[in-house]
Amino acid sequence: MSVLFSFMAHSLVIMCLCLAILQVKRWGKFWPLGYAMAAVVMVLPVGHWLVIEFSRGLLGDLSLASILMLATYLLCIMKKERINNASSFNGLVILMAVILYPSSLGYSQFDMYSIGFASDVFYNYFIMTIAAIGIIAWYMGYAQIAIWLTLSVLAHGLNIFESNNLWNYLLDPLVVIACFISAFLKACKHVLNKFKSDARNGGSHVQSNA
């Protein structure tokens, strides 16, 4: 069962990648052809593997954060407005990555990764913290965070992937990189809009003085 869920997750990766490369949004009424082509790409052979098997071997099991991000993109790809990760989602993913990865690489005396195992003494506190963040996020209107954390805890409890560590259900390098890029692009867009706004205001002041 864990293998089936893993392949389903990687089918999202391949589908989203193919649709982005093919620019299906511009195909109009022929957009279903893009989905069909992406489905064919999944089962193309790469040596002794299929493309979807190669993707799983390369990336491993995806976290629920990645799956939620990819599913959102896939469901909303035909909408006129581009769907981006919420800034709150990006921020929390990046914060968790900053907490997790350096300690896991030995840059801290305490290994945060170990508390993701149910046998660890701090596991219950970790679960309660995640649950508390999810509840607060829901009441504050951060639905993306609440859904992500809830699905991650449920998936870990049901053991839908091979890993027994909750961190692997919460994060993976793919979503961390995507959130870094998303946050960077949003920051650049904000700076550019502010620059344009200042330039327009400066021009209007010059005209009024003239």
Residue pairs with C-beta under 8 A, 6 or more apart in sequence:
1 160
2 61
2 159
2 160
2 161
2 162
3 162
5 160
5 161
6 56
6 61
6 62
6 161
6 162
7 52
7 56
9 61
9 62
9 66
9 67
9 70
10 52
10 55
10 56
10 59
10 62
11 42
11 52
12 67
12 70
12 71
12 74
13 55
13 59
13 62
13 66
13 70
13 174
14 38
14 41
14 42
14 51
14 52
14 55
15 35
15 38
15 39
15 42
15 70
15 74
16 70
16 73
16 74
16 77
18 34
18 37
18 38
18 41
19 34
19 35
19 38
19 74
19 77
22 34
22 37
22 38
24 31
24 34
24 35
24 77
24 78
25 31
25 77
25 78
27 33
27 34
31 78
41 51
42 50
42 51
42 52
43 50
43 51
43 52
44 50
44 51
45 51
46 54
47 54
49 57
59 172
59 174
60 172
61 161
61 162
61 163
61 168
61 172
62 70
62 172
62 174
62 175
63 152
63 168
63 169
63 170
63 171
63 172
63 174
63 175
64 148
64 151
64 152
64 155
64 169
64 170
65 93
65 148
65 152
65 170
65 171
65 172
65 175
66 172
66 174
66 175
66 178
67 151
68 144
68 147
68 148
68 151
69 85
69 175
69 178
72 83
72 144
73 83
76 83
84 182
84 186
85 144
85 178
85 179
85 182
86 142
86 144
86 145
87 183
87 186
88 137
88 142
88 144
88 145
89 142
89 144
89 145
89 148
89 179
90 179
90 180
90 182
90 183
90 186
91 183
92 133
92 145
93 171
93 175
93 176
93 179
94 176
94 179
94 180
94 183
96 170
96 171
97 171
97 176
99 112
100 112
100 113
100 167
100 171
101 176
102 108
103 110
103 111
103 112
103 113
104 111
104 112
104 113
112 167
113 165
113 167
114 120
115 122
115 123
115 125
115 126
116 123
116 126
116 165
116 166
116 167
116 168
117 123
117 164
117 165
117 166
118 164
120 126
123 166
126 166
127 153
127 166
130 149
130 152
130 153
130 166
130 170
131 149
131 153
133 145
133 149
134 145
134 146
134 149
134 150
134 153
135 146
137 143
137 145
137 146
137 149
138 146
148 170
149 170
152 166
152 169
152 170
153 166
153 169
155 161
155 169
156 166
156 169
161 168
161 169
163 169
